[in-house]
Amino acid sequence: MTSSVAASSNAVIVISSHVVRGSVGNRAAVFALETLGHPVWAVPTVILPWHPGHGPAKRIVLEPQQFDDLIADLERAPWLGEVSGIMSGYLGNAAQAASVARLVKAVKARNKSVLYLCDPVIGDEKGLYVPEATAIAIRDQLMPLADVATPNRFELAWLTGAELPDNKAIMQAALHAGPGTMLVTSAHPMIAGGTGNLLITHSLALLAEHRLVTGPTNGLGDLTSALFLARMLAGLDLEQVLQRTTASVFEIMARSAKRGADELMLEADASSLSTPMAMTQMRRLVHPSKGIRA
């Protein structure tokens, strides 16, 4: 039976990993986006019983042709006009990048205002944790299409081939990475015992900081990307987008840590997604262009 109620036009396609237990990949992103009012089309790139950080586990990845067939069906979906945003994260193999890129182009051909956020999930301070071919595919096929990208500092270093000893180097590398809006997580903090998210565009440079908390970290990047995209789609100015995203993620991690949880407890802290109360330190940084304060 077809509903007579018109569908909303604020759906988001999320393409990332799926775990049976935990709050990472699509599990984190879908919950956050739906909590903030966005219908979600969730596309799994790999299926796992839990995050690999909890121990060895079998992974299920669709054959490249099967994944491509799924994407092809989405390209011709009659509801494509409902989509206002796309987010891609962890990929199961390098071949998936070409399929995702094709979907992004198809959606944008239908609606040029659709925002595409690429979270290049490829590594951390220890190095790449995906095959190099997958990292290259994300760099060469997805990053050039993205309106927004959300690498951590270590991923940005790999993507750009640059050393990033300070935030000035991060900003310079981010400006040459492709997307017009870059949110770099794990940026160098200016407060002792803290960590930061650095946002840079061609005219704006901001740093949001909070104290470092020891607690569950799996899924923080996925959650950050989803919240950042949702708040951009809501039309907030970028300073508000950064502040609220950072506050939400910090608050949820801190509360999960206080409970002794080994995963983010999104279901218990849904209010933190919409109305975070945590304090974050916001700073305007000197933009690399012409040495003027952004």
VENRA-V197226 format. One line per field, one symbol per residue. phi: phi as a letter, one per 30 degrees, with the letter a starting at -180 (. if undefined). psi: psi as a letter, one per 20 degrees, with the letter a starting at -180 (. if undefined). burial: + if it has 9 or more other C-alpha atoms within 8 Angstrom, else -. A space follows every 10 residues. Layout:
BEGIN
phi = ???
psi = ???
burial = ???
END
This chain:
BEGIN
phi = .cddddddcb dbcccadbcd ckbbhddddd eddddcjcdb cccdcacbda deddkeadcc beeedddddd dddddcddce dddcabbcbd cdaddddddd eddedddddd bdddcccccd dbabddjdcc eedddddddd ccedcddbbb ddeddddddc icdbdadddd dddddcdkdd bbccdhdddc cdibbbcccb bdbbbbbcba ddcdadcdjd dddeddddde ddddiddddd eddddddddd dddddddddi dcbdcdddbe dddcbdcddb ccbccddedi icdd
psi = ppqippqrkk qpppoaqpqg prmrchgggg ggghhjjpqp ooophqpqhr phiirqqqqo pqqghgghgg hhghhjpijh iipiqppqcp qhrhhhghgg ghgghgghhh oiippopoon nhabiiapjq qhhggggggh hgghiqhqql qrhhghgghi kqqmirhghg ggghhjifqh ppoorkrpqi qpkarqpppp aiipoqppqr qppoapipig gggggghggg hghijqqhgg ggghgggggg gggghgghik qjqpmhhikh hhghmqiqpq opppqoqhoj kqp.
burial = ---------+ +++++++++- -+++++++++ ++++++-+++ -+++++++++ +--------- -+----++-- ++-++----+ ++++++++++ ++-+++++++ +-++-+++-- ---+++++++ ++++---+-- ---++++++- ++++++++++ +++++++--+ ---+--+-++ +++++-++++ +++++++-+- ---+++++++ +--+++++++ ----++-+++ ++++++++++ +++--+---- ++++++++++ +++++++--- +-++++--++ -+++-+---+ -+-+++++-- ---+
END
